[in-house]
């Protein structure tokens, strides 16, 4: 229970960082957050994975319900909203139908306006690969991981390239998922020798040096393989994940972060709608369009506003469920 509690905290704080990075964050803030935040969620998914003797078809059915069904639900909601607003504002669709069809089904590496949804499809592919490896390759898994590492490195050289279902980042995503699984097996994060604040402080300093200096201040674009030096990116991401998890273990059980962590899928699939809200409020108030980046206190205020709305909604839903039960 204690381990699961800190993981819910990690998911909650992690999704907060994701949203903060998307809300007009400066490059400096993005360097810090983007250096590890998407690898973190693949890592946590691997950490929570359990090798089960389940046939392939039931496994695919289960994962489709958990990942692909939410993807299409959020896509339907997104396309309805953006097209509705576009029809009201300009009396035309926000993009040609052929483009929207491709985006809706993630056929050319782009999912449309609600870009964070790519994660669900890639995670679905990652879990299939991991399932096949653990079920049918009992020996020599290290060779598969080595091949994936080489593939991830080679693909990272093609920066900006996006292909169907986000397969260009499948190898590197599997690597972080596998690391999460293995760290759980090896109990890396359970070692008491890490349970010191000076370790965390040194780790934070090392991480900042890695992302700002060793990787030359690269604003990582994980989905497009824009990671700078691949090897330094991997080291920095693992270092960031390690320190972040230690901090979350220090925090332990937190009702508010647990609430956000357990609803991280909903937050991930809906927080881009706040961008529409912010853009319209700003234009109505100032007659100007929003810039691409703002000072940290403004972006933090936007993020806190969104999470206050989420908190009210989640608590309201919890009260309704409690009354029905």
Secondary structure, 3 states (H helix, E strand, C coil): CHHHHHHHHHHHHHHHHHHHHHCCCCHHHHHHHHCCHHHHHHHHHHHHCCCCCCCHHHHHHHHHHHHHHHHHHHHHHHHHHHHHHHHHHHCCCCCCHHHHHHHHCCCCCCCCCCHHHHHHHHHHHHHHHHHHHHHHCCCCHHHHHHHHHHHHHHHHCCCCCCCHHHHHHHHHHHHHHHHHHHHHHHCHHHCHHHCCHHHHHHHHHHHHHHHHHHCCCCCCEHHHCECCCHHHHHHHHHHHHHHHHHHHHHHCCCHHHHHHHHCHHHHHHHCHHHHHHHHHHHHHHHCCCCCCCCCHHHHHHHHHHHHHHHHHHHHHHHHHHHHHC
